[in-house]
């Protein structure tokens, strides 16, 4: 018998409306891609959004790792940043969550992202009360992408369906593993 929590359909990651508030909500206007996914958190889960982001984003499913290796091979032909290069980048001394640079950390939200010549993106990982009254707390991952040129727009058109699958997979995988719990004071 497993110690892992059972995850019902209601507990799976699902698309939600873009939150009206949050540190990246001002970036929605003019975005080429903007989406949000939420997942319910169990009672007692840590309140630290950085710990939650690390737990969800730093342990991708094997199929996501394979997809990222394929992506790296393809984008390197166009001179774009590879995931391997992003992980190894220490030039800014900015800490990372996986491939994502940490831009801001707050009590309820962490803002991650990257800037490149073809596009800039930000990811907000925010913990807060569920949009559904009485449903406890949830984690919401919001992605906003602004493209600089045709290469950026075509890249996002190509990867958008995969992006959505990867985000849902990361949140669902973390839920199946059991979110990190709050440390008693």
C-alpha positions, 0 to 999 in steps of 0.5 A: 500500500502506497503512502502517496495521496490519492488524487481525484479528478477534482484534485487535478490541475485545470485551466482557470481564468487569469487572476485579476491580481498578482505580480504579473497581472500587469503583463497580460495586455499585449501578451502573445500567450497568457494562461493559468492552471490551478490545483488544490493543495492539501490541508497542511501544505507549506505556505512557501510558494518557492518551495511549492514551485521547486517541488512542482517544476524541478522534478519533471516526468521522464517524457518532459525530459525527453521533450526538453532534449528534443527542444534543445536540439531544435532551438540550438539551430536558431541560436536560442537558449537551451534548457541545459545552458539556462541551468548552467548560467551563473552569469547573473548569480540569480538563483533558479528553479529548474531552468527558470530565473527567480525574479521575485519572491513574496510570502504568497507568490514567486515570479520566475522567467527568462528573457531572450531575443525572440521572447520574454516570459514570466511564470507566477506560482502563487498560493492562496484561497481557492476560487471555489468557496470552501475548497481550501487553498490552491496553487495557481501557475500563470504564464505570460509570454511577450514575443519580440519577432516572428521567430518568437511568435512561431515558436510559441505557436509550436510549443503552446500545446506542449506547454499546457501539457507540461504545466498540468503534468508538473502540478499533477505529478507534485500532487501525486507525490504529496506536496511538501508540508508546512513545518510546525513552528 
